Amino acid sequence: MRRVTVTDPGETRCGITSFRVTDKEPEEIKTALAEVEPRINVTTSTRQSTMFDMDARGLTSVVRASLHYYNTEREVDRFVAIVADLAGPS
């Protein structure tokens, strides 16, 4: 089972990535990330902020991570590893 799902549509993506973790609410992931690594900042988006898009894709909320030019590959790898740990075994 895939525990982390990228929810962005399309083939061409940018530095803003939205995702969900199976059996976890986005706010729960946001809080857990901040506890594990305070330098990681993510936001959450709810249906109220993008109703038509989320309704069309059957979503109610997502976690949004934004990469910037100053993020290193090591930082991105650390973020991915922490999210994988929070998601639990697949």
MARBA-3410 file (N, C-alpha, C, O; in Angstrom, 1 decimal):
90
0.8,-1.2,0.0,0.0,0.0,0.0,0.9,1.2,0.0,1.8,1.3,0.8 ~ 0.6,2.2,-0.9,1.3,3.4,-0.9,0.7,4.3,0.2,-0.5,4.6,0.3 ~ 1.6,4.7,1.2,1.1,5.5,2.3,1.2,7.0,2.1,0.5,7.7,2.7 ~ 2.0,7.5,1.2,2.1,8.9,0.9,1.7,9.1,-0.6,2.3,8.4,-1.5 ~ 0.8,10.0,-0.8,0.3,10.2,-2.2,0.4,11.7,-2.6,-0.1,12.5,-1.9
1.2,11.9,-3.6,1.3,13.3,-4.2,-0.1,13.6,-4.8,-0.5,12.8,-5.7 ~ -0.7,14.7,-4.5,-2.0,15.0,-5.0,-2.1,16.0,-6.1,-3.1,16.3,-6.6 ~ -0.9,16.5,-6.6,-0.9,17.4,-7.6,-1.2,16.8,-9.0,-0.6,15.7,-9.3 ~ -2.1,17.3,-9.7,-2.4,16.7,-11.0,-1.3,17.1,-12.1,-0.6,18.1,-11.9 ~ -1.3,16.4,-13.2,-0.5,16.8,-14.3,0.9,16.2,-14.3,1.3,15.7,-13.3
1.6,16.3,-15.4,2.9,15.7,-15.5,4.0,16.7,-15.2,5.0,16.3,-14.7 ~ 3.8,18.0,-15.4,4.8,19.0,-15.1,4.4,19.6,-13.7,3.4,20.1,-13.5 ~ 5.4,19.5,-12.8,5.2,19.9,-11.5,6.2,21.0,-11.1,7.2,21.2,-11.8 ~ 5.9,21.7,-10.0,6.8,22.8,-9.6,7.3,22.5,-8.2,7.2,21.4,-7.7 ~ 7.9,23.5,-7.5,8.4,23.4,-6.2,7.4,23.3,-5.1,7.8,23.0,-4.0
6.1,23.5,-5.4,5.1,23.4,-4.4,4.5,22.0,-4.6,3.9,21.7,-5.7 ~ 4.5,21.2,-3.6,4.0,19.8,-3.7,2.9,19.6,-2.7,3.2,19.8,-1.5 ~ 1.8,19.1,-3.1,0.7,18.8,-2.1,0.6,17.3,-2.0,0.8,16.6,-3.0 ~ 0.4,16.8,-0.8,0.3,15.4,-0.6,-0.6,15.0,0.6,-0.9,15.9,1.4 ~ -0.9,13.7,0.7,-1.6,13.2,1.8,-0.9,11.9,2.3,-0.1,11.3,1.5
-1.1,11.6,3.5,-0.6,10.4,4.1,-1.8,9.6,4.6,-2.6,10.1,5.3 ~ -1.8,8.3,4.2,-2.9,7.4,4.5,-3.1,7.4,6.0,-2.1,7.2,6.8 ~ -4.4,7.5,6.4,-4.8,7.4,7.8,-4.3,8.5,8.7,-4.3,8.4,9.9 ~ -3.8,9.6,8.1,-3.4,10.7,8.9,-3.9,12.0,8.4,-4.0,12.2,7.1 ~ -4.4,12.9,9.2,-4.9,14.2,8.8,-3.7,15.1,8.5,-2.7,15.1,9.1
-3.9,16.0,7.5,-2.8,17.0,7.2,-2.3,17.8,8.4,-1.1,18.0,8.5 ~ -3.2,18.3,9.2,-2.7,19.0,10.4,-1.9,18.2,11.3,-0.9,18.7,11.9 ~ -2.2,16.9,11.4,-1.4,15.9,12.2,0.0,15.8,11.6,1.0,15.8,12.4 ~ 0.1,15.8,10.3,1.5,15.7,9.7,2.2,17.0,9.9,3.4,17.0,10.2 ~ 1.5,18.1,9.7,2.2,19.4,9.9,2.7,19.5,11.3,3.9,20.0,11.5
2.0,19.2,12.3,2.4,19.2,13.7,3.6,18.3,14.0,4.6,18.7,14.6 ~ 3.5,17.1,13.4,4.5,16.1,13.7,5.8,16.5,13.0,6.9,16.4,13.6 ~ 5.8,17.1,11.8,7.0,17.6,11.1,7.7,18.7,12.0,8.9,18.6,12.1 ~ 6.9,19.6,12.5,7.4,20.7,13.3,8.1,20.1,14.6,9.1,20.7,15.0 ~ 7.5,19.1,15.1,8.1,18.5,16.3,9.4,17.8,16.1,10.4,17.9,16.8
9.5,17.1,14.9,10.7,16.3,14.6,11.8,17.2,14.1,12.9,17.1,14.5 ~ 11.4,18.2,13.3,12.4,19.1,12.7,11.8,20.5,12.6,11.1,20.8,11.6 ~ 12.0,21.3,13.6,11.4,22.6,13.6,11.7,23.5,12.4,11.0,24.5,12.2 ~ 12.8,23.2,11.7,13.1,24.0,10.5,12.2,23.7,9.3,12.3,24.4,8.3 ~ 11.5,22.6,9.4,10.6,22.2,8.3,9.3,22.9,8.5,8.6,22.7,9.5
8.9,23.7,7.5,7.6,24.4,7.6,6.7,24.0,6.4,7.1,24.2,5.3 ~ 5.6,23.5,6.7,4.6,23.1,5.7,3.3,23.8,6.1,3.1,24.3,7.2 ~ 2.4,23.9,5.1,1.1,24.4,5.4,0.1,23.3,5.0,0.4,22.3,4.4 ~ -1.2,23.6,5.3,-2.3,22.7,4.9,-3.3,23.5,4.1,-3.4,24.7,4.4 ~ -3.9,22.9,3.2,-5.0,23.5,2.4,-6.2,22.7,2.6,-6.2,21.5,2.5
-7.3,23.4,2.8,-8.6,22.7,3.0,-9.5,22.9,1.8,-9.2,23.7,0.9 ~ -10.6,22.2,1.8,-11.6,22.3,0.7,-12.1,23.7,0.6,-12.3,24.2,-0.5 ~ -12.2,24.4,1.7,-12.7,25.8,1.6,-11.8,26.7,0.8,-12.3,27.7,0.2 ~ -10.5,26.4,0.7,-9.6,27.3,-0.1,-9.6,27.0,-1.6,-9.1,27.8,-2.4 ~ -10.0,25.8,-1.9,-10.0,25.4,-3.3,-11.1,24.4,-3.6,-10.8,23.3,-4.0
-12.3,24.8,-3.4,-13.4,23.9,-3.4,-13.6,23.1,-4.7,-13.7,21.9,-4.7 ~ -13.6,23.8,-5.8,-13.9,23.1,-7.1,-12.8,22.0,-7.4,-13.1,20.9,-7.8 ~ -11.6,22.4,-7.2,-10.5,21.5,-7.4,-10.5,20.3,-6.5,-10.4,19.1,-6.9 ~ -10.7,20.5,-5.2,-10.7,19.4,-4.3,-11.9,18.5,-4.4,-11.8,17.3,-4.3 ~ -13.1,19.1,-4.7,-14.3,18.3,-4.9,-14.1,17.4,-6.1,-14.5,16.3,-6.1
-13.5,18.0,-7.2,-13.3,17.2,-8.4,-12.4,16.0,-8.2,-12.5,15.0,-8.9 ~ -11.5,16.1,-7.3,-10.5,15.1,-7.0,-10.8,14.3,-5.7,-10.0,13.4,-5.4 ~ -12.0,14.6,-5.1,-12.4,13.8,-3.9,-11.5,14.1,-2.7,-11.3,13.2,-1.9 ~ -10.9,15.3,-2.6,-10.1,15.6,-1.4,-10.8,16.6,-0.5,-11.7,17.3,-0.9 ~ -10.4,16.5,0.8,-10.9,17.5,1.7,-9.8,18.4,2.3,-10.1,19.5,2.7
-8.6,17.9,2.3,-7.4,18.7,2.8,-6.1,18.0,2.3,-6.1,16.8,2.1 ~ -5.1,18.8,2.3,-3.8,18.3,1.9,-2.7,19.0,2.6,-2.9,20.1,3.2 ~ -1.5,18.4,2.6,-0.3,19.1,3.2,0.4,19.7,2.0,0.5,19.1,0.9 ~ 0.9,20.9,2.1,1.6,21.6,1.0,3.1,21.9,1.5,3.3,22.6,2.5 ~ 4.0,21.4,0.7,5.4,21.7,1.0,6.0,22.5,-0.2,5.7,22.2,-1.4
6.7,23.6,0.1,7.2,24.5,-0.9,8.8,24.5,-0.8,9.3,24.9,0.2 ~ 9.4,24.1,-1.9,10.8,24.1,-2.0,11.2,25.5,-2.5,10.5,26.2,-3.2 ~ 12.4,25.9,-2.1,12.9,27.2,-2.5,14.3,27.0,-3.1,14.9,26.0,-2.9 ~ 14.9,28.1,-3.7,16.2,28.0,-4.3,17.3,27.7,-3.3,18.3,27.1,-3.7 ~ 17.1,28.0,-2.1,18.1,27.8,-1.1,18.1,26.4,-0.4,19.0,26.1,0.4
17.0,25.6,-0.7,17.0,24.3,-0.1,18.0,23.4,-0.8,18.1,23.4,-2.0 ~ 18.7,22.6,0.0,19.7,21.7,-0.6,19.1,20.3,-0.8,18.0,20.0,-0.3 ~ 19.7,19.5,-1.6,19.3,18.1,-1.8,19.2,17.4,-0.5,18.3,16.6,-0.3 ~ 20.2,17.6,0.3,20.2,17.0,1.6,19.0,17.3,2.5,18.4,16.4,3.1 ~ 18.6,18.6,2.4,17.4,19.0,3.2,16.1,18.3,2.6,15.2,17.9,3.3
16.1,18.2,1.3,14.9,17.6,0.6,14.9,16.1,1.0,13.8,15.6,1.3 ~ 16.0,15.5,1.0,16.1,14.0,1.3,15.7,13.8,2.8,15.0,12.9,3.1 ~ 16.1,14.7,3.7,15.7,14.7,5.1,14.2,14.8,5.2,13.6,14.1,6.0 ~ 13.6,15.8,4.5,12.2,15.9,4.5,11.4,14.7,4.1,10.5,14.2,4.7 ~ 11.9,14.1,3.0,11.2,12.9,2.4,11.4,11.7,3.5,10.4,11.0,3.7
12.5,11.6,4.1,12.7,10.5,5.1,11.8,10.7,6.3,11.3,9.8,6.8 ~ 11.7,12.0,6.7,10.8,12.2,7.9,9.4,11.9,7.6,8.6,11.3,8.4 ~ 8.9,12.3,6.4,7.5,12.0,6.0,7.3,10.5,5.9,6.3,10.0,6.3 ~ 8.3,9.8,5.3,8.2,8.4,5.2,8.1,7.7,6.6,7.3,6.8,6.8 ~ 8.9,8.2,7.6,8.8,7.7,8.9,7.5,8.0,9.5,6.9,7.1,10.2
6.9,9.2,9.3,5.6,9.5,9.9,4.5,8.7,9.3,3.5,8.4,9.9 ~ 4.7,8.3,8.0,3.7,7.5,7.3,3.6,6.1,7.8,2.6,5.4,7.7 ~ 4.8,5.6,8.3,4.8,4.2,8.8,5.1,3.2,7.7,5.4,3.6,6.6 ~ 5.1,2.0,8.0,5.5,0.9,7.1,4.5,0.9,5.9,3.3,1.1,6.1 ~ 5.0,0.6,4.7,4.1,0.5,3.6,3.6,-0.9,3.4,2.8,-1.2,2.4
END
